[in-house]
Amino acid sequence: MSGIVVRLKEGFRQESGQALVLTGLSMILVICFAGLAIDVGQLRYAQRQLQSAADAAAIAGALEISYCGTSNCAAMQNAAKTAVEENGYTVADLVTQCATSSGSGLSLAVNNGPCAMGSTTKDPNYGNTSYVEAVVTKDKLTYFISLFGFTSVTLSARAEATVGNDPFCLYTSTQNTGSGAANAILMNGNATLTMSCGIMDDSGSSTALLVNGSVTITSTEIAVHGGVLNNGSTKVTPAPLTNVPAMNDPLSWLNSDKPAAGSCSSYSGGSSVSPGTYCSGITINGNKSVTFQPGTYVLGGNMIINGTNSISGTGVTFYFSSGSLIMNGNSHADLVAPTTGTYAGILFFQDSNDSSMMILNGDSTSVFQGTLYLPGANLTINGNGNLAAYTIIDAASFTDNGNAAFHLGNDYSSLPGGSPAKGVAAVLAE
């Protein structure tokens, strides 16, 4: 019996040793899993931080799209780089259009249009210069899993952004630097202004917006840097927001992209007009139908439309170094701005030093599709309508004396880059 007891005791001692070994192995596995969890958590956190930097870079780059003379300009690259650095990183290598990074450390690729995904099948915005793609790549050191040979992991984050359409399509006094002139927007008589976009009156005057008589204004929002004076039985919807902060001119980029004048041409009175420089302006008299051929027209004097004329033109831009457009009588206009190129969406453009008033008179079925940019002048509408898909007015002041309903739309679907009034907001696309 004593021998059996001895052997049982020895067996128990052997099992306790096995338990100790198993416990030790289990502890090693627990430590390994704990280390793996810590490393994964660190990598996930680093990935989120890197994604935030990529998002910021894409948005910052997109805000420069309208101000770049060419795609992927230096201003765009610098803006994206600064955005990454403001997120706590140092950019060691900056490349463009999916070039291969040759340096170490954090690399930033700024692509306008996007190219990282390789095709439109994988990225519908591939190659579209209306979008900016930012790809940020960085090696992240590991801790516990480095014991297994994984000393670092390459993290990469990608984002795309484009400039969003501005909510406004009627701007006044956006070049104002102080308390501007009163009545930057003046509505008189039975004028009706309907809009599928907003109003930004940046005058700064206590009577920045003045409405008289039986006026109707219907807009998505009305923001006034200054005050409102409402006289008569007016209907203004929604109620204006007064004393809002001033804003920058969203079309100021045009002032550095003025068309160059060429040799002087003159209008001969025919039914067709070709693009060129008209040093003395253009005057159309009588009962004519005149077509302006696609292109840019540089005018050194007024463009006057008299009588019951009809003027039309698709893909046209009119730049006034001096003078303006004056439509008299019951004229009809069917004018559409270009959809591509430097002046995409720009219909009329007056020099910022040109204070000549633009006057629109005419019928209720006219079309002014594009931007009417008169930063130093007044735009007056007398009695005519507008059936354009979109119209942007950016003038020193705006007066509506008409009896017809003048409409400002915001359907920019014909413009690949959206509204030309940029620089206010950018939105992430991916």
LINSUL-V750371 format. One record per helix or strand of 2 or more residues. SS is the DSSP state (hx for helix, st for strand). FROM is the first residue (numbers start at 1). TO is the last residue. Records with the same first field share a line. If there is no record, write none. Layout:
# LINSUL-V750371
SS->FROM-TO / FROM-TO
This chain:
# LINSUL-V750371
hx->2-62 / 65-67 / 74-86 / 144-148 / 252-256
st->91-96 / 106-111 / 131-141 / 152-163 / 168-172 / 185-187 / 192-195 / 198-201 / 209-211 / 216-218 / 222-224 / 228-230 / 235-237 / 272-273 / 276-278 / 282-284 / 289-292 / 295-299 / 303-305 / 310-314 / 316-320 / 325-327 / 332-336 / 346-350 / 358-361 / 367-382 / 390-400 / 405-408 / 426-428
